[in-house]
Amino acid sequence: MLRIGAIVLHVSDSTRGSAFWSEALGYEYEANPDFLRPVGSASTRVHLDENDRTHLDLWTDSAEEQQEEVQRLVSLGAARVEWEYPDDADFVVLTDPAGNLFCVIDTSAE
């Protein structure tokens, strides 16, 4: 089932941003302090990034589900984005019909 796994926020200073957002939302730090999650929950996390644009990360449970969801989203009007993927990429970059980037991630690769 496709779900919002993370909201990636572009910040100029991830230390300052994570301090603010952890207090504002009552989220706790994960092992990587740029990742914040609700206390005691596996709900949507916040990922603070100094290099990436603000976007949604949509999570799937397998590579097969990822490909099915990518095809479904393209049929709904999303478009694939030319991207320089690393060899071990677990994500596919798409845009919505308005041009907003988002990623579909295979979480089984973690």
Buried (B, 14 or more C-beta within 10 A) or exposed (E): EBEEBBBBBBBEEBEEBBBEBBEEEEBEEEEEEBBBBBEEEEEBBBBBBEEBEEBBBBBBEEEEBBBBBBEEBEEEEBEEEEEEEEEEBBBBBBBBEEEEBBBBBBBBEE
